[in-house]
Amino acid sequence: MSDASEPRRVLFVCRAASSESLKAAQAIRGLHNVEVFLATDLTDEHGPLDRIVTAQETLLEAVALANEARGLPGLSVAAVRRTLDKSQLKYTLQQAGINTPRFGREIGFPMVLKSRSGSGALATFLVKSEDDLKRVVQEGDLADFLAEEYIEGQELCVDTITIADEPRFHSICCYQPSILKAVEHPETQWSCVMPRDMQPYQKFIEQGLNAIRALKVGNAMTHMEGFIDSTGRPWFTDATLRPAGARIAPMLAHAYDIDPYRAWARVAIDGCFDGPWERKYAVGTIFLRGVGSGVVEEVAGLESVEREFGDLLMEVRPPKRGTPKSVSYTGDGFITIRHPETHVVQQALSSIAERIRITYSSNAHAAAEWRERLHNFGELNRPAWDQAN
């Protein structure tokens, strides 16, 4: 351990050099009195360290184990497992009186079959019948999967900055349509919307914050997903302890005029929250994709979008010609917009979805077989827009 006069030596571990992970590493480097080392695994020797951190979900447990073995501060192994292991997550939430879908032998069809510790929904399947179940069982090893009750409703997430187990900041983001529907229908242009007014989601927020308290995560930036069903009842299905994916972290920057990566670094390294912040804008991101398969050949409608919505555009990352169609519901590119009024953002996203058209090298339907989705999940595929270069 270094004394107060020496720089804090922080090892930042990232399995894949995505643009998001590099921003997180740069944010740590910008903190006071910190020296950062980058590594793709935990086998390299870096000398004495004050902390090991990661912003990638697949490395959270390994990093927690390394910190505990070295006697370093950070997320505890117990907290990581309580949060990422869906069976432990469900048990913890149920003990706290928080709604979570039933799982196991007692549920019927339709059901959701998902990896017990996976994220990103690539290894999540809507199983509607015995025949569907037999098909997916034949496609791969499902020993580490669980069957969960299918919940129909508005899917959304609550993100927090939590200090000493108490949420100090929260934000809501709505998914349109649900992630599973976007995965099942690869032509769908999926979108996320951060409404400026969060009051209509207060019941979901209240239960979500109670869920984070029950998980006892210490100091963390958290992301929890769930549903509001047709009766208004909230349900919670998944959680993680890192900046949210699917461009949600950058959307926070546009909604609050903050640097979300610095906010994460302050929590992960300094155990501090720099808010409160004012939610100044509604923000929406639409992920661009279309009908077909193969590689991207043409993208039409971008000039029309820029003319019509120029003042609203925050980020435009069009699909790259010649790149293979993404297997992820986050598509081949994205457009992010903001406006003080949520309804303006919603209308603009609908119009953008109608204007953008992507042509691929093949007109064949691109729905991935379950075997391919299992492989893609194992390979941790990322869309072309999330590559570090």
Secondary structure in CASP SS format (residue, H / E / C, confidence):
PFRMAT SS
TARGET T0000
AUTHOR 0000-0000-0000
METHOD secondary structure of the structure
MODEL  1
M C 1.00
S C 1.00
D C 1.00
A C 1.00
S C 1.00
E C 1.00
P C 1.00
R E 1.00
R E 1.00
V E 1.00
L E 1.00
F E 1.00
V E 1.00
C C 1.00
R C 1.00
A C 1.00
A C 1.00
S E 1.00
S H 1.00
E H 1.00
S H 1.00
L H 1.00
K H 1.00
A H 1.00
A H 1.00
Q H 1.00
A H 1.00
I H 1.00
R H 1.00
G C 1.00
L C 1.00
H C 1.00
N C 1.00
V E 1.00
E E 1.00
V E 1.00
F E 1.00
L E 1.00
A E 1.00
T C 1.00
D C 1.00
L C 1.00
T C 1.00
D C 1.00
E C 1.00
H C 1.00
G C 1.00
P C 1.00
L C 1.00
D C 1.00
R E 1.00
I E 1.00
V E 1.00
T C 1.00
A C 1.00
Q C 1.00
E H 1.00
T H 1.00
L H 1.00
L H 1.00
E H 1.00
A H 1.00
V H 1.00
A H 1.00
L H 1.00
A H 1.00
N H 1.00
E H 1.00
A H 1.00
R H 1.00
G C 1.00
L C 1.00
P C 1.00
G C 1.00
L C 1.00
S C 1.00
V H 1.00
A H 1.00
A H 1.00
V H 1.00
R H 1.00
R H 1.00
T H 1.00
L H 1.00
D C 1.00
K H 1.00
S H 1.00
Q H 1.00
L H 1.00
K H 1.00
Y H 1.00
T H 1.00
L H 1.00
Q H 1.00
Q H 1.00
A C 1.00
G C 1.00
I C 1.00
N C 1.00
T C 1.00
P C 1.00
R C 1.00
F E 1.00
G C 1.00
R C 1.00
E C 1.00
I C 1.00
G C 1.00
F C 1.00
P C 1.00
M E 1.00
V E 1.00
L E 1.00
K E 1.00
S E 1.00
R C 1.00
S C 1.00
G C 1.00
S C 1.00
G C 1.00
A C 1.00
L C 1.00
A C 1.00
T E 1.00
F E 1.00
L E 1.00
V E 1.00
K C 1.00
S C 1.00
E H 1.00
D H 1.00
D H 1.00
L H 1.00
K H 1.00
R H 1.00
V H 1.00
V H 1.00
Q H 1.00
E H 1.00
G C 1.00
D C 1.00
L C 1.00
A C 1.00
D C 1.00
F E 1.00
L E 1.00
A E 1.00
E E 1.00
E E 1.00
Y C 1.00
I C 1.00
E C 1.00
G C 1.00
Q E 1.00
E E 1.00
L E 1.00
C E 1.00
V E 1.00
D E 1.00
T E 1.00
I E 1.00
T E 1.00
I E 1.00
A C 1.00
D C 1.00
E E 1.00
P E 1.00
R E 1.00
F E 1.00
H E 1.00
S E 1.00
I E 1.00
C E 1.00
C E 1.00
Y E 1.00
Q E 1.00
P C 1.00
S C 1.00
I H 1.00
L H 1.00
K H 1.00
A H 1.00
V H 1.00
E H 1.00
H C 1.00
P C 1.00
E C 1.00
T C 1.00
Q C 1.00
W C 1.00
S E 1.00
C E 1.00
V E 1.00
M E 1.00
P C 1.00
R C 1.00
D C 1.00
M C 1.00
Q H 1.00
P H 1.00
Y H 1.00
Q H 1.00
K H 1.00
F H 1.00
I H 1.00
E H 1.00
Q H 1.00
G H 1.00
L H 1.00
N H 1.00
A H 1.00
I H 1.00
R H 1.00
A H 1.00
L H 1.00
K C 1.00
V C 1.00
G C 1.00
N C 1.00
A E 1.00
M E 1.00
T E 1.00
H E 1.00
M E 1.00
E E 1.00
G E 1.00
F E 1.00
I E 1.00
D C 1.00
S C 1.00
T C 1.00
G C 1.00
R C 1.00
P E 1.00
W E 1.00
F E 1.00
T E 1.00
D E 1.00
A E 1.00
T E 1.00
L C 1.00
R C 1.00
P C 1.00
A C 1.00
G C 1.00
A C 1.00
R C 1.00
I H 1.00
A H 1.00
P H 1.00
M H 1.00
L H 1.00
A H 1.00
H H 1.00
A H 1.00
Y H 1.00
D C 1.00
I C 1.00
D C 1.00
P H 1.00
Y H 1.00
R H 1.00
A H 1.00
W H 1.00
A H 1.00
R H 1.00
V H 1.00
A H 1.00
I H 1.00
D H 1.00
G C 1.00
C C 1.00
F C 1.00
D C 1.00
G C 1.00
P C 1.00
W C 1.00
E C 1.00
R C 1.00
K C 1.00
Y C 1.00
A E 1.00
V E 1.00
G E 1.00
T E 1.00
I E 1.00
F E 1.00
L E 1.00
R C 1.00
G C 1.00
V C 1.00
G C 1.00
S E 1.00
G E 1.00
V E 1.00
V E 1.00
E E 1.00
E E 1.00
V E 1.00
A E 1.00
G C 1.00
L H 1.00
E H 1.00
S H 1.00
V H 1.00
E H 1.00
R H 1.00
E H 1.00
F H 1.00
G C 1.00
D C 1.00
L C 1.00
L E 1.00
M E 1.00
E E 1.00
V E 1.00
R E 1.00
P C 1.00
P C 1.00
K C 1.00
R C 1.00
G C 1.00
T C 1.00
P E 1.00
K C 1.00
S C 1.00
V C 1.00
S C 1.00
Y C 1.00
T C 1.00
G C 1.00
D C 1.00
G E 1.00
F E 1.00
I E 1.00
T E 1.00
I E 1.00
R E 1.00
H E 1.00
P C 1.00
E C 1.00
T H 1.00
H H 1.00
V H 1.00
V H 1.00
Q H 1.00
Q H 1.00
A H 1.00
L H 1.00
S H 1.00
S H 1.00
I H 1.00
A H 1.00
E H 1.00
R H 1.00
I C 1.00
R E 1.00
I E 1.00
T E 1.00
Y E 1.00
S E 1.00
S E 1.00
N C 1.00
A C 1.00
H C 1.00
A C 1.00
A C 1.00
A C 1.00
E C 1.00
W H 1.00
R H 1.00
E H 1.00
R H 1.00
L H 1.00
H H 1.00
N H 1.00
F H 1.00
G H 1.00
E H 1.00
L C 1.00
N C 1.00
R C 1.00
P C 1.00
A H 1.00
W H 1.00
D H 1.00
Q E 1.00
A C 1.00
N C 1.00
END
